[in-house]
Amino acid sequence: MDISSQSAAELGRGIAAGEIDPVDLTEAYLDRMANHPDAARIYSAVTAERARAEAVAARDRAKAGLRLSLLDGVPVSWKDLFDSAGTATESGSALLEGRVPDHDAQVLVNATALGSVCLGKTHMSELAFSGLGVNPITATPPCVNDAGAAPGGSSSGAAASVAFGLAPAAVGSDTGGSVRIPAAWNDLVGLKTTSGRVSLEGTVPLCLKFDTVGPITRTVEDAALMLALIEGQAKPADLRGATLDGARFANLVTLAQDDLAPEVAGAHAAALEKLRAAGATIVDLEVPELAEAMALSGVLYTTEAYGLWKPVIEAAPEKMFPEILARFRAGADHSGVDYVAAWAKLDLCRQAWDAAVAGFDAVLTPTAPILPPNIARLETDHEYYVRANLLALRNTRIGNLMGLSGLSLPTGVPSCGLQLLGVPDGEEALLRIGVAAEAALA
């Protein structure tokens, strides 16, 4: 069975039509995983027994005409910070080695209830605190476009599982860009959901005020289906009839287009022209308050992350990759007064943002300003690591700081994504405009 190029939706429709047996489909993926040379760098655990049992149940429902959703019987990979009963969930960290939860995370419960098949858990950046995806402690997954380059993080294995044909769809998390960066660098679709929309119950946290759950997929249609799946909704966003005719986009100039790699700048300009040719109006936009918001990142992220993890980290700091340890410990440099003041300032910046972008269907930026950096250098050159990590996450972090929904689409240029930022809780509208943009960019 040739499954490597089929979308999750196509597989689901094949099951519905009786052309694909969920058991055969699952076995095909398990076989690919068993024989792929990089599978151990992508999956931290393979849940073969669970997958086979869920596939049998899906086959029985399909034969009885009782399918639970379009993705009933379709395999999915899960980032190693979503609890899965009886399977290690270690969040890419030696600090959590041997942690085996008794219950599934709520998003996994929801997906299972709608018939998805759990293939296993994917590697990730240590405790989800990097946008690069480099993890010398457990494993660094490959990048589909460059064997020596970082895959993007922190949902690195999630993206690799889809990009290398070892899962039709994956579930990751995004705190500062951790779904969108690996999606962009591996030429996939990544959906960042609005903070608070999707349950975090049973998810190993990084920064609870910014943590979000979202899918990495081949297509926007798959992203819509996966959003419904993890929310426990059988009916996804309606994407029929979506068009760019009359759409209004803001091309964000403030910060988002500074220091772009030449390939990224070229890909972004070409993408905008394709959107215009499909009927969209695009207006350059400056939001001066955004610079102040971005400057608050160090206080907001590191303080909460270190506040949550300090006792665990300081009990065994030698178990951590030094670059990740340093990021966490930076949280000790800020006081509670600093943290409260930063949130007060951020709320004002969000108000300014909302006023500036009113009337646009989405705000456009390159997903990442840079191409995937070299893994070996990231592991040995501190200054290179710090600069690459900050640059990689700069544009995506805008969406997290402003509390937005966000979508990364492949532009057709390897490892260059186009980011669309929507309004809070506006995922359905963003997905509709996204599927039209996807068609224009193809």
N, C-alpha and C positions, 0 to 999 in steps of 0.2 A: 504494500500500500504506500503510494507516494504522498506523504503528508506534509513534507517540509515547506511547501509554498502555500498551503491552504490556510485561509483565515479561520478563526473559531466559528464565525457565523456560517461559513461554507461547510465546515464539518457538521455543525448542528443541523443544517438543512439536509445534508446527506443522511444523517441519522433519521430525520423526520420522514425522508422519502424512502427509507428502507434500503438505501444504497450502501450505508456504512453501519457496521456492527460496532457498538461501543466497546465490546470486549476486544475485538480485533484492533480497533483504534488505539486502545490503551496498551495493548501488547506491542503494537508498532512503536509507540513512544518509548516504552520500557526497553525495547530492543535497541532503539537508537541510543538511548541513554547508556545502556550496557556496553555499547561498542564505540561510542564517540571518544576520541582521545582526550578531550578536555572536559568530559562529564564531571570528573571529580573536582575540577576547579569551578564548576558551575553549580552543582548540587551539593549541599552539605549533608543531605539525607534523602534517600529514595524510599517512598512509602509504597512499595510494590504490593504488599498484601492488602493494604487499604484500597489502593487504586483498583486492584482486580475485583475486590468485593463490590466497590461502588459501580464499576463498569457492568458487572453482572446484573445488579439491580436496575441500572439504566437500560440495559438490553431488555429486561423483562417488562419495564414500563413502556418502552417503545413498541414492543410486540402487542401489548394490551391497549395501545392508543392512549396511554396515561402519562405522557411526557410532562414534566414539571416546568420546563422553560426551553427556549431554543438551544441553550447550552447544556441541556440535560444529556449526560454522557460524554461531554467534551472535557478532556484533561486540562488541568491548570497547575502552574507552579506557584509556590508561596515563599516569600522572603522569610529568612530565618529570624524574624522577630514576631511572627504571628504564632501564638501558642497552638500546638497540635497535640492532642492527647496521646501520650505514650511515645512521642517522638521528640528528641532533643530540640530545644529552642534556645539557642545560645547567643543570638544577636551578634554573631561574628566575633565573639570575644572569649578569650581564655578565662576571663573573670567569671563567666557563667557556664563553664564547662561542666557537663553532666546535669544541667538543668532540664528536667523532663516534666512538663506540665500534665495535670490530670484532665484538663478540659481544653477544648478548642477555643480559639479566639472567636468573638461574636461574628466577625466577617466570614470566617471559615464555616461556622455553623450555618450562616445565611446561605452561603454558596452551596454547601452540601445539601441543604434542604431543597434547593432548586435543581439538584441533580449533577452538579459538577463533580469531576473526578480529581482527587488530590494526588498529584504525581510525586510531590516531595517538597523539600525546603531548599532554598537557594542561598548561596554565599552572599556576603554583603560587607560594606565597610564596618569597621569595628564600632559597635554600639551606635551605628548609623550616623557618626559624626564626621563625615567627609563627603565631598561631591566627586571625588576622584575614583573611588572603587578599589584602591590599592590596599590590600590587607595581608601583610607578611605573617600575621599571627595564624590565620586559618587558610585562606586561599584568595588569590586575585583572579577573578574570571577574565577571559579573553575579550578583546574588542573585535568586532566582526570585520572592521576595516584595516586593522593594523595589529599584528601579533605582538608587537613590542610596546603597544600603547595602552594606557589606562582605559578601562571599559566605561567609566562614569559611575558615580555612586550617589547615595549609598546602596541603591537597589541594583547593584552590579550583576549579580547572578540572575536576577529576575529578567533583566534585559537580555543577557546572554542566552538564557534558556529559550527565548523566543527567536532571537537573531540567528542562533545556530540550529534551529529546528528541533529543539528538545522539549518544547511545549508550544501550544498554539496561542497561549495567553498567560500572563503572569500578574500576580498581585504584589505591589511594593508599597513603600511609604515615602512621603515627601514632606520634609521639615524646612528645607531651604532650596530644594531642587532635586531631591533624591529619586524622583520618578522621571522628571523631564530631562535631566542631564544624561543618564544612561540611555534613555530612549533616543535622544538626539544623536549621541555618538555612535549608536548602533542602528540608525536609520529606521526607527520605529515610532509609533504613536505613544505618547505618555500623557495621562490625565491627572492633574493635581486637583483634588477636590477641596471644597471650602472647609476650613477648620471647623470642626463640630458637626459636620454633616454625616460622616461615616463613623460608625462606632470604633473606638479605640480599646474597648474592653478585651482583655487578653492579648494586648499588644505591648511588647517591651518598649518603654517610652524613651525619648530623648529630651524633647521640650514639649510638654503637654499643650502649651498654648499655641504651638505651631505645627505639631505633628498632624499629618493627614494620611489617609489611605487612598491609593489609586492604582489603576491598572496600567500595564505596559502591553501593547498589542501591535498587530500588523496594520490594523485599519481603525478609522474613527468609529465605524459601525461596531467593531469588536469592543472598543472602549465604552460605548454606550451600553452594550449588552453586559459587560463586566461590571459597570457601575450599578446597574440594576441587580446583578447577581449578588454583589457584596452587601448591598442594602437590603436584600431579601425581597426584592420586587420582581415579579415575573414579567412585568411590562416595562420595557426600556423606553428611552426618549424616542419620539417619532422623528425620524430623519427624512421622511419622504418629502420630495418637492423642494428641498433646501437649495438655495441659489445665492449667488453673490450680487445679483442684479439689484442695485440700489443700496448695497451694504456700505457702511461708513466705518473706516478703520482709522485709528490714530497710530502713526509711526513714531514711537517714543524716541526722542533725541536725547533727553537728559540721561546721562551716564550710560545708557544701554548700548550706545554705539561708539563708545570710547575704546581705544586699544583693540580693535577687532583684528583678528587674523585675516590676511588678504582673502583667503578662501571663504571665510565666513562673511566678510563684507560683500564679496561678489555674489554669494548665494542669496544673501538677504535682498540685495538690489534686484536680482533676477526674480525672486519670489514676489516682490512687490509689483513688478511689471506684469507678472502672470495674473495676479489678483485684479489689477486694474483692467487687464484685457478681458477678464470674466465679468466686469461690470461694477467693481468696487471703486469707491472714492477713498483715497488715502491722504490724510493730512498730517504733516509733521507736528509733533506736540512736545512742548517743554513743560515740565512740572518741577519748578525750583525746589519745592518742599521735599522732593524725593531724596535729595542729597542729605538733608538732615535726618530723614528716616533711615537711610542706609548707614549713616554714622552711628546709629544706635544699636546696630546688629551685635557688636561685641558685648555690650552690656546685656541685651535681652537674651541672646542665645546661650552664651557661656555661663551666665549666672544661673539660669534655670537648669541647664544640663549638669553643671557641677553640683548644684544644690540637690538634685535627684540622685547623683551617683557618687558623691564624695566618699561616704563610708565604704562602699564596695571597692572603689578605685584605690583608696589609700591603704586598704588592707593588703593589697598585692600589686602595687604600681609596676613592678618589674614584669608583669605579665602583658603589659600593653605595648603597642607600637608607639615609640616616643613622640611621633608627630600628633597622634590622637591624644595621648596623655597631656601634652602641652596645651592642646586646645581646651580640654576639660579644665585644667588647672588655671587657665586664664580667668575662669569665673570667680576665683578667689580675689581678684583685683578690684572687684566692684562691691559696693555696700548695698544693703537693702534700700537705702535712700536713693542711690543711683538707679536701682532697678525700678522703683516706683516712679521716679521722675522720668525715666526713659519711656515707660508705658504711657504716661500722661502726654508726653511730646508726640509719641507715635499716634495716639488717638487724634491729635490735631492734624498731623500729616495725612492721616487717612481721610479726614474731612476735606482737606484741600485736594487730594487725589480724586475723590468722588465728584467734586465740583468740576475738576478739569476734564474728566473723561465722560461726563454725562453727554448722552446723545450719540456715542460711538458703539458700534456692535462689538468691538474688541480693540484692545491695544496690542500693537505688534512690536516684537523685538527679535533679534537673533536669540535662540534658546541659550547658547553658550557663546561667549566672545572668542573662545579659543578652540583649537582642535585637540583631540586627546593627547596628553603629554606622555613622555617616555616613562615607563614603569621603573626601569633600573635607576634612572636619575632621580625620580621621586623618592626612591628608597634610600638614597645616599646624599642628596643635596637638600639641606633644610630650607634654604632661601627659595630654591626652585619649587619645592613642595608648597610652601606657604603662599607664594605668589600664584601658582597654578590653581590651588584650591580656592583662593579668594576670587580669582577671575572666573573660574568655572561656574561658581555659584552666584555671581553678581546679578545677572539678569533674572534668573529664576527666583532669587530671593526677594525681588520686587513684589512678586505675586504673594509670597508668604507674609511679608511685612504689611502689605496693604490688605491682607485678608481675602484674597480673590480666588476665583476658580481659574485654572490655567490649562493650556493644551499645547503640547509640542508636536509638530508635524515634520516629517522628512521633506526636504526641499528638492531632493534628487541629487544634491552634491554630497558626497560621502561625509558623514559625521557633522553635517551642518543642519540644524533644525530651525524651524520658524516657530516662535512662541506666540500664542494668542492668549491674552489675559482678559477674562470676563468679569462680571460683577459677582459679589458674594452670593452663593447659592444659585448661581445662574448656569449651572452645568448643562442643563437641557438646551438652552439657547446657544451656549458656546459650542456644544456638540453639533448642533444644526449648522451653524456658520462654519464649523470646522470641517464637516463632511463636504460642504461646497468648496471650501478652500483646498481640501485634499484633492478633489477632482481637478481643480484649476492647476495645481502644482504637479500633477501626475505627468 
